[in-house]
Amino acid sequence: MTDPAGKTPPERSTQDLGPGDEELLRRIAEDRDRVAFAQLFNRYGGKIKAYMMRKGGSGDLAEEAMQEAMLAIWRRADSFNPGVASPAAWIFTIARNKRIDLIRRMAKPELDSEDPDLQPEPPEPVDSALYAQQRDAALREALPSLSQEQLEIVRLAFYDGLTHAQIGEKLGLPLGTVKSRLRLAFGRLRAALGAQFRDEIDYDG
């Protein structure tokens, strides 16, 4: 092939083209080589986007599918097997699958606003809400009646959700001591809450 001036341009060597696709995929898989990934992105990003647009996707859809495909290539480079497919075939298989996934996600039906599972919980009756407020206020007033050791164990058990064994490990206490302090703490809270709310506090440990 000659140029317009009638001269035959020198052939480019393989070295001029840089590492092959297989080598780039190997570097990505083994070394997480970002330079190799950038080179592969430059070679295939535009081709994948053009492929997506030829399949009827909009520019935004094609760009999103291309980005997802390249991210999958980065993550799954170690699964490439040159004995099964060429790099280009493997890459475009991923691209096709990402395009299908994206279309499926976009085609999901909208949520039914009348679906019972999507309805808000009915408002709590006023008398129940008032009772809960009064109970919580009484409990806050009762907490200072506990010793510092009891208060710490109650906090770890019922605010932080730790088990008795985890509390013992955290505080360096025997399991029996943890249970004893909780039992005493609940007894004191029941006494401080009075008849109206004492049944709200129960300990079966």
C-alpha positions in Angstrom: 0.0 0.0 0.0 1.4 3.5 -1.0 0.8 6.9 0.5 -0.5 9.8 -1.6 3.1 10.6 -2.6 3.6 7.2 -4.0 5.9 6.0 -1.3 5.5 2.8 0.6 5.3 3.5 4.4 7.6 1.4 6.6 5.9 -1.5 8.3 5.3 -1.1 12.1 6.9 -3.7 14.2 5.0 -5.7 16.8 7.0 -3.7 19.4 5.5 -0.4 18.2 2.0 -1.8 18.9 2.9 -2.4 22.6 2.0 -5.5 24.6 -0.6 -7.9 23.1 -4.0 -8.2 24.6 -3.2 -11.5 26.3 -0.2 -10.0 28.0 -2.2 -7.0 29.2 -4.9 -9.4 30.6 -2.1 -11.4 32.3 -0.7 -8.3 33.9 -4.1 -7.2 35.1 -4.8 -10.7 36.6 -1.5 -11.3 38.2 -0.3 -7.8 39.2 -3.5 -5.7 39.1 -1.5 -3.5 36.7 -3.4 -0.2 36.2 -1.2 0.8 33.3 -2.1 -2.4 31.5 -5.7 -1.8 32.2 -5.5 1.7 30.9 -4.0 0.3 27.7 -6.7 -2.3 27.3 -9.4 0.4 28.0 -7.9 2.6 25.3 -8.0 -0.3 22.8 -11.5 -1.6 23.6 -13.5 1.1 25.4 -14.5 2.9 22.2 -15.1 -0.3 20.3 -17.4 -1.6 23.0 -19.4 1.6 23.1 -19.7 1.6 19.3 -20.9 -2.0 19.5 -23.5 -1.0 22.1 -24.8 1.8 20.0 -25.0 -0.4 16.9 -27.2 -2.6 18.9 -29.7 0.2 19.3 -28.6 1.7 22.7 -28.6 5.3 23.4 -25.3 7.1 24.1 -25.9 7.1 27.8 -26.9 3.4 27.8 -23.9 2.5 25.7 -21.5 4.5 27.9 -22.9 2.8 31.1 -22.7 -0.7 29.6 -19.2 -0.1 28.4 -18.1 1.1 31.9 -19.6 -1.9 33.5 -18.0 -4.2 31.0 -14.6 -2.8 31.5 -15.0 -3.0 35.3 -15.9 -6.7 34.9 -12.8 -7.2 32.8 -10.7 -5.7 35.5 -12.3 -7.9 38.2 -12.3 -11.1 36.2 -9.1 -10.9 34.2 -7.9 -14.0 36.0 -10.7 -16.1 34.5 -9.5 -15.4 30.9 -8.3 -18.7 29.2 -6.4 -18.2 26.0 -7.1 -21.8 25.1 -10.8 -21.2 25.0 -11.2 -17.8 23.3 -9.2 -14.9 22.0 -9.0 -11.8 24.2 -11.3 -9.9 21.8 -13.9 -12.7 21.9 -13.7 -12.9 25.7 -14.0 -9.2 26.1 -17.0 -8.8 23.8 -18.8 -11.8 25.4 -18.6 -9.8 28.7 -19.8 -6.7 26.9 -22.8 -8.5 25.5 -23.7 -10.0 28.8 -23.4 -6.6 30.5 -25.7 -5.1 27.8 -28.3 -7.8 28.5 -28.1 -7.3 32.3 -28.5 -3.5 31.9 -31.5 -3.9 29.6 -33.1 -6.3 32.0 -32.6 -3.9 34.9 -34.2 -1.1 33.0 -37.1 -3.2 31.9 -38.2 -4.2 35.4 -41.8 -3.1 36.0 -42.3 -0.1 38.2 -43.3 -0.8 41.8 -47.0 -1.0 42.4 -47.9 1.8 44.7 -51.0 -0.3 45.9 -48.9 -3.3 46.9 -49.8 -4.0 50.6 -46.1 -4.7 51.3 -45.3 -1.1 50.3 -47.9 0.5 52.5 -46.8 2.4 55.6 -47.6 1.0 59.0 -50.9 2.3 60.4 -50.3 5.1 63.0 -50.1 3.9 66.5 -53.2 4.7 68.6 -52.9 7.9 70.6 -53.4 6.1 73.9 -50.6 3.6 73.1 -48.2 6.3 72.0 -48.9 8.3 75.1 -48.3 5.2 77.3 -45.0 4.5 75.5 -43.9 8.1 76.1 -44.8 7.9 79.8 -43.1 4.6 80.2 -39.9 5.8 78.5 -39.8 8.9 80.6 -40.3 6.8 83.8 -37.5 4.5 82.7 -35.1 7.5 82.1 -35.9 8.7 85.6 -35.3 5.3 87.1 -31.9 4.6 85.4 -29.9 6.9 87.8 -31.0 4.7 90.7 -28.6 2.0 89.4 -25.0 1.8 90.4 -22.4 2.7 87.8 -21.5 -1.0 87.4 -25.2 -2.0 86.9 -25.9 0.9 84.5 -22.9 -0.1 82.3 -24.1 -3.8 82.1 -27.6 -2.7 81.2 -26.3 -0.4 78.5 -24.1 -3.2 77.0 -26.9 -5.7 77.1 -29.9 -3.7 75.9 -28.4 -0.8 74.0 -25.3 -2.4 72.4 -27.0 -5.9 72.1 -24.1 -7.9 73.7 -24.7 -11.3 75.1 -23.9 -12.1 78.7 -20.7 -13.9 77.6 -19.6 -10.9 75.5 -20.3 -8.5 78.4 -18.2 -10.7 80.7 -15.3 -10.8 78.2 -15.5 -7.0 77.6 -15.5 -6.1 81.3 -13.3 -9.0 82.5 -16.1 -10.4 84.7 -17.3 -13.9 85.4 -20.5 -14.9 83.7 -22.2 -15.3 87.1 -21.3 -11.8 88.1 -22.8 -10.4 84.9 -26.1 -12.2 85.4 -26.2 -11.2 89.1 -25.7 -7.5 88.3 -28.3 -7.6 85.6 -30.8 -9.3 87.9 -30.2 -6.7 90.6 -30.4 -3.9 88.1 -33.8 -5.0 86.9 -35.1 -5.5 90.4 -34.1 -1.9 91.2 -35.7 -0.6 88.0 -38.9 -2.4 88.7 -39.0 -0.9 92.1 -38.3 2.6 90.8 -40.9 2.4 88.0 -43.8 1.8 90.3 -46.9 -0.3 89.8 -47.9 1.3 86.4 -44.8 0.3 84.5 -43.0 -2.4 86.6 -44.4 -5.2 84.4 -42.6 -3.7 81.4 -39.3 -4.7 83.0 -38.6 -8.4 83.1 -35.4 -10.4 83.3 -35.2 -14.1 82.8 -31.4 -14.5 82.6 
